Amino acid sequence: MFLIILVIALWYSGLFFQSFFLHRYAAHQTFTMSKTLEKITFILTWVFQGPSYLSAYGYGVMHRMHHAYTDTEKDPHSPKYDSNLFAMMWKTKNIYQDINNDRVEVDSKFKKNVPQWKKFDRFAGSRISRLFWITLYTLLFVFFANAWWQWLLLPVLFLMAPIHGVIINWFGHIYGYVNFKTTDTSKNLFRFDFLMMGEGYHNNHHKHSTRANFGGVHWYEIDVTYLIIRFLNRIGLIQLKPIAVVHKRD
């Protein structure tokens, strides 16, 4: 039971920081925060993503490129140009590492104001850091696993962030429904996004990428991450940027 709770807790906590910090803050800058809180959030992202830690800079730049080049050959991850989801994951990993390690030239428009903490990223994304988390998780399974099938959950902990990414960037461009006609294949995966905390409203997000709220087009489209963002804004930890009103569809 402990391991099930652990996997669920890390699934949603890691997903939250990926959505809140890497996606809505680093890539789209839908809100602002102090530099002190930004560094705290870097650390919390490392704690909850563990061995699959993603740099805010690498993620933010790559995600901006995804929006600029969606479903074209320049898209860092597209089901249209990758033969299967594993090929897409491998391609995404390579592009992310090239960006994060400054091995490729990137247009300055994709890098503007993207948060970067090079020293911390070098540590958090290092082999030593990843091996630390892998060892810790493995030891927890050694001590607490009481059924063979529980070991199948261990690779999920190792690859949590890439799994979160492939659910949206692969399945979110193949399956689901659309609220808005766009020039790409983005779709909403769920009516109520119980699995991805709002990230599953991918069609909504591609239509209105500057909105902090990915849901809200229909009454059942509840974006849990946005509700937390609103709470953090209300208590003054972050400051939501004003946006134009987007009217709900009938």
C-alpha positions as CSV (number, residue, x, y, z in Angstrom):
1,M,0.0,0.0,0.0
2,F,2.9,2.4,0.8
3,L,4.3,2.0,-2.7
4,I,1.0,2.7,-4.4
5,I,0.6,5.9,-2.3
6,L,4.2,6.9,-3.1
7,V,3.7,6.5,-6.9
8,I,0.4,8.4,-6.8
9,A,1.9,11.2,-4.7
10,L,4.9,11.5,-7.0
11,W,2.8,11.3,-10.1
12,Y,0.7,14.3,-9.1
13,S,3.4,16.3,-7.3
14,G,5.9,15.9,-10.1
15,L,3.1,16.7,-12.6
16,F,2.2,19.9,-10.7
17,F,5.7,21.3,-10.8
18,Q,6.0,20.4,-14.5
19,S,2.7,22.2,-15.2
20,F,3.0,25.1,-12.8
21,F,6.7,25.9,-13.0
22,L,8.1,24.5,-16.3
23,H,5.1,25.0,-18.5
24,R,2.9,27.9,-17.3
25,Y,5.8,29.9,-15.7
26,A,9.0,29.2,-17.6
27,A,7.5,28.6,-21.1
28,H,4.5,30.9,-21.1
29,Q,5.1,33.3,-18.2
30,T,1.4,33.5,-17.3
31,F,2.4,34.7,-13.8
32,T,5.4,36.2,-12.0
33,M,7.1,35.3,-8.8
34,S,10.1,36.6,-6.8
35,K,13.6,35.4,-7.5
36,T,13.7,33.7,-4.1
37,L,10.5,31.8,-4.7
38,E,11.8,30.9,-8.2
39,K,14.9,29.3,-6.8
40,I,12.8,27.4,-4.1
41,T,10.6,26.1,-6.9
42,F,13.6,24.9,-8.9
43,I,14.6,22.9,-5.8
44,L,11.0,21.5,-5.3
45,T,10.9,20.5,-8.9
46,W,14.0,18.5,-8.4
47,V,12.7,16.9,-5.3
48,F,9.4,15.8,-6.8
49,Q,10.6,14.9,-10.3
50,G,13.6,13.1,-9.0
51,P,15.6,11.1,-11.6
52,S,13.5,12.6,-14.4
53,Y,14.2,16.2,-13.4
54,L,13.8,18.7,-16.3
55,S,15.5,22.1,-16.5
56,A,13.1,25.1,-16.7
57,Y,15.3,26.6,-19.4
58,G,15.5,23.5,-21.6
59,Y,11.8,22.7,-21.2
60,G,10.7,26.4,-21.6
61,V,12.7,26.9,-24.8
62,M,11.7,23.6,-26.3
63,H,8.0,24.1,-25.5
64,R,8.0,27.6,-27.1
65,M,9.4,25.9,-30.2
66,H,6.6,23.3,-30.1
67,H,4.0,26.1,-30.2
68,A,5.8,28.0,-33.0
69,Y,6.3,24.9,-35.2
70,T,3.4,22.6,-34.1
71,D,2.9,19.6,-36.4
72,T,5.8,20.6,-38.8
73,E,9.2,19.1,-39.3
74,K,10.6,21.7,-36.8
75,D,8.3,20.5,-34.0
76,P,10.4,19.0,-31.3
77,H,7.7,16.4,-30.7
78,S,5.0,15.5,-33.2
79,P,3.1,12.3,-33.9
80,K,2.9,13.5,-37.5
81,Y,6.7,13.2,-37.9
82,D,7.6,10.4,-35.5
83,S,6.8,6.8,-36.3
84,N,5.9,5.9,-32.7
85,L,5.8,7.4,-29.2
86,F,9.2,5.9,-28.2
87,A,10.8,7.5,-31.3
88,M,9.2,10.8,-30.3
89,M,10.4,10.5,-26.7
90,W,14.0,9.8,-27.9
91,K,13.9,12.7,-30.3
92,T,12.5,15.0,-27.7
93,K,15.3,14.0,-25.2
94,N,18.0,14.8,-27.7
95,I,16.6,18.2,-28.6
96,Y,16.1,19.0,-25.0
97,Q,19.7,18.1,-24.1
98,D,21.0,20.1,-27.1
99,I,19.1,23.2,-26.0
100,N,19.9,22.8,-22.3
101,N,23.7,22.3,-23.0
102,D,23.9,25.1,-25.6
103,R,24.9,22.7,-28.4
104,V,22.5,24.3,-30.9
105,E,21.7,27.8,-32.0
106,V,18.3,28.9,-30.7
107,D,16.4,32.0,-31.9
108,S,16.5,34.6,-29.2
109,K,12.7,34.9,-29.2
110,F,12.5,31.4,-27.7
111,K,14.9,32.3,-24.9
112,K,13.5,35.6,-23.8
113,N,13.1,35.7,-20.0
114,V,13.1,31.9,-19.6
115,P,14.4,31.3,-16.1
116,Q,17.8,29.6,-15.9
117,W,19.9,28.4,-12.9
118,K,22.9,26.8,-14.6
119,K,24.7,25.7,-11.5
120,F,21.7,24.0,-10.0
121,D,20.7,22.4,-13.3
122,R,24.2,21.0,-13.7
123,F,23.7,19.3,-10.3
124,A,20.0,18.3,-10.6
125,G,20.4,16.9,-14.1
126,S,23.7,15.2,-13.4
127,R,24.2,11.4,-13.4
128,I,25.1,11.6,-9.7
129,S,21.7,13.2,-8.9
130,R,19.8,10.8,-11.1
131,L,21.6,7.8,-9.7
132,F,20.8,9.0,-6.2
133,W,17.1,9.1,-6.8
134,I,17.1,5.8,-8.7
135,T,19.0,4.1,-5.8
136,L,16.6,5.6,-3.2
137,Y,13.5,4.5,-5.1
138,T,14.9,1.0,-5.7
139,L,15.7,0.6,-2.0
140,L,12.2,1.7,-1.1
141,F,10.9,-1.1,-3.4
142,V,13.3,-3.6,-1.9
143,F,12.0,-2.9,1.6
144,F,8.3,-2.4,0.9
145,A,7.3,-4.3,-2.2
146,N,5.2,-7.3,-1.3
147,A,4.0,-8.4,-4.7
148,W,5.8,-8.9,-8.0
149,W,3.6,-6.6,-10.0
150,Q,4.6,-3.6,-7.8
151,W,8.0,-3.7,-9.4
152,L,6.4,-2.7,-12.6
153,L,5.8,0.7,-11.1
154,L,9.5,1.3,-10.5
155,P,10.3,2.3,-14.1
156,V,7.4,4.8,-13.9
157,L,9.1,6.6,-11.1
158,F,12.4,6.7,-13.1
159,L,10.7,8.2,-16.2
160,M,7.9,10.2,-14.6
161,A,8.5,13.5,-16.4
162,P,8.9,12.0,-19.9
163,I,5.7,9.9,-19.4
164,H,3.8,13.1,-18.5
165,G,5.2,14.7,-21.6
166,V,4.4,11.8,-24.0
167,I,0.8,11.6,-22.7
168,I,0.1,15.2,-23.9
169,N,2.5,15.5,-26.8
170,W,1.6,12.1,-28.4
171,F,-1.9,11.2,-27.3
172,G,-3.0,14.9,-27.0
173,H,-2.5,15.2,-30.8
174,I,-4.3,12.0,-31.7
175,Y,-7.2,11.3,-29.4
176,G,-9.9,13.5,-27.8
177,Y,-12.2,16.3,-28.7
178,V,-11.8,19.9,-29.8
179,N,-13.4,23.1,-28.7
180,F,-11.5,25.3,-31.2
181,K,-10.4,25.0,-34.8
182,T,-6.7,25.5,-34.9
183,T,-4.0,25.0,-37.5
184,D,-2.7,22.0,-35.6
185,T,-3.9,18.6,-34.4
186,S,-4.2,19.5,-30.6
187,K,-7.0,17.9,-28.8
188,N,-8.5,17.8,-25.3
189,L,-7.9,14.4,-23.8
190,F,-10.5,14.4,-21.0
191,R,-13.8,16.1,-20.2
192,F,-12.6,16.3,-16.6
193,D,-8.9,16.0,-16.5
194,F,-8.4,13.8,-13.5
195,L,-5.1,12.4,-14.7
196,M,-3.1,15.4,-15.9
197,M,-4.3,18.2,-13.6
198,G,-5.4,20.4,-16.6
199,E,-2.6,19.6,-19.0
200,G,-5.0,17.4,-20.9
201,Y,-7.0,20.4,-22.2
202,H,-4.4,20.6,-25.0
203,N,-6.7,22.1,-27.7
204,N,-7.8,24.8,-25.3
205,H,-4.2,25.6,-24.5
206,H,-3.0,25.7,-28.1
207,K,-5.8,28.2,-28.9
208,H,-5.1,30.4,-25.9
209,S,-1.5,29.7,-25.0
210,T,-1.1,32.8,-22.8
211,R,-3.9,31.8,-20.4
212,A,-3.0,30.3,-17.1
213,N,-6.3,28.5,-17.1
214,F,-6.3,25.6,-19.6
215,G,-9.9,24.6,-18.8
216,G,-13.0,26.7,-18.3
217,V,-14.5,26.5,-21.8
218,H,-17.2,24.1,-20.5
219,W,-18.3,23.7,-16.9
220,Y,-16.8,20.3,-16.6
221,E,-13.3,21.4,-17.8
222,I,-11.8,21.9,-14.4
223,D,-8.1,22.8,-14.4
224,V,-6.8,21.7,-11.0
225,T,-3.4,23.3,-11.5
226,Y,-5.1,26.6,-12.3
227,L,-7.1,26.4,-9.1
228,I,-3.9,26.1,-7.1
229,I,-2.4,29.0,-9.1
230,R,-5.4,31.1,-8.2
231,F,-4.9,30.3,-4.5
232,L,-1.2,31.1,-4.6
233,N,-2.1,34.4,-6.4
234,R,-4.7,35.2,-3.7
235,I,-2.2,34.8,-0.8
236,G,0.4,36.8,-2.7
237,L,3.1,34.2,-3.4
238,I,2.7,34.7,-7.2
239,Q,1.1,37.4,-9.4
240,L,-1.2,36.3,-12.3
241,K,-0.8,38.4,-15.4
242,P,-4.0,40.1,-16.7
243,I,-5.5,38.6,-19.9
244,A,-8.3,39.3,-22.2
245,V,-11.6,37.6,-21.3
246,V,-12.3,34.4,-23.2
247,H,-16.0,33.7,-23.4
248,K,-17.3,30.2,-22.8
249,R,-18.8,28.2,-25.6
250,D,-22.3,27.0,-25.5
